[in-house]
Amino acid sequence: MHEQTGPVARIPLKGQTANILLLLMLLIGLLLSAKPGHALESTAGSPRIIYITSDTRIPFWNVLSRGIHRQATALGYQVETLNAQNNARTELELVAGAIRQQVDGIIISPTNSSAAATLIKLSAKADIPVVIADIGADSDRYVAYISADNRGGAYAIGTILTRALEQRDWQQGRVGIIAIPQKRLNGQQRTAGFMQALDEAGIQNAAMRQQVDFSHDETYRFTRELITTVPDLRAIWLQGSDRYQAALDALADTGKQDDVLLVTFDAEPDFLQLIPDGVLVGAAMQQPYLMGEKAVMALHDHLQGKAVIPEQKLPVLAISADNIGANLALIRRNVLGLETTP
């Protein structure tokens, strides 16, 4: 499941100050003229939370949303997931609607880290607490930032890959990366952890391609480009997982499926079979269902006047054929959201 959602904010101004001024002007207009199209329907006596996610087309965010809904419902909240559709303007409109409706709290998985800082600032002016669920924010004014150990998880899956390359005596080959946007904090952390593992093993990185639209065509094209331009390519790391099939298709179409290893960050249900079968060497699996539950608990504790740990980093499971059986129950629940009981 790929938690990375598409292009970064499309605001053609330079500098954080310019972004904030533009967004403030947009927000004023939205609050004065917006229609209640994105607003929650009120339920008398029920506190309200909204979850604004970057793109519901990405399975990762749907699993995280299910974790939010389960925990919020258990605590007596009315909750709704709203889709920013990879668009910073839409994201702003959704925040404006939440402010106008005076919801009790907002959980955001932002389109990018810089835009998140402005959304947090605007919500704070309306005295509405915000929890950030993954991606990150260039701000510390949130109630809590619930994230995964992106660097540690990337390092761990990088270590699994380097061992697989050494077992095949392929350590002289190079590794290509198909990355999420590196303007995002989690993207930067993933790259740093993975590169550390390669450096420690003396294995070279070949090239990086950054995803923009996260389509099958884009991932297929990037994979073929790496195969064509890097003669000694021996592995590809996808910094997400939902377009893994595009990479496999490109490897098969070029006859390289037996010559180039594939690892990912995050997971899809098919991985429960693909990893044991050796189609994938492994995956660094975040726990989005648990992340959603933790986000609601942080917001709930804040609303109850309790102290909240501002930064909560959840472990990433580095899964290979050697350990997938022992971790299957945890993967099904916390990674894939297939089990809804502890």
Secondary structure as GFF3:
##gff-version 3
##sequence-region A 1 342
A	DSSP	alpha_helix	16	33	.	.	.	ID=ss1
A	DSSP	beta_strand	48	53	.	.	.	ID=ss2
A	DSSP	alpha_helix	59	74	.	.	.	ID=ss3
A	DSSP	beta_strand	78	83	.	.	.	ID=ss4
A	DSSP	alpha_helix	88	101	.	.	.	ID=ss5
A	DSSP	beta_strand	105	108	.	.	.	ID=ss6
A	DSSP	alpha_helix	113	125	.	.	.	ID=ss7
A	DSSP	beta_strand	130	133	.	.	.	ID=ss8
A	DSSP	beta_strand	144	148	.	.	.	ID=ss9
A	DSSP	alpha_helix	150	167	.	.	.	ID=ss10
A	DSSP	beta_strand	174	179	.	.	.	ID=ss11
A	DSSP	alpha_helix	185	201	.	.	.	ID=ss12
A	DSSP	beta_strand	204	210	.	.	.	ID=ss13
A	DSSP	alpha_helix	216	229	.	.	.	ID=ss14
A	DSSP	beta_strand	233	238	.	.	.	ID=ss15
A	DSSP	alpha_helix	244	253	.	.	.	ID=ss16
A	DSSP	beta_strand	261	265	.	.	.	ID=ss17
A	DSSP	alpha_helix	271	274	.	.	.	ID=ss18
A	DSSP	beta_strand	282	285	.	.	.	ID=ss19
A	DSSP	alpha_helix	288	303	.	.	.	ID=ss20
A	DSSP	beta_strand	311	314	.	.	.	ID=ss21
A	DSSP	beta_strand	317	320	.	.	.	ID=ss22
A	DSSP	alpha_helix	328	330	.	.	.	ID=ss23
A	DSSP	pi_helix	331	335	.	.	.	ID=ss24
###
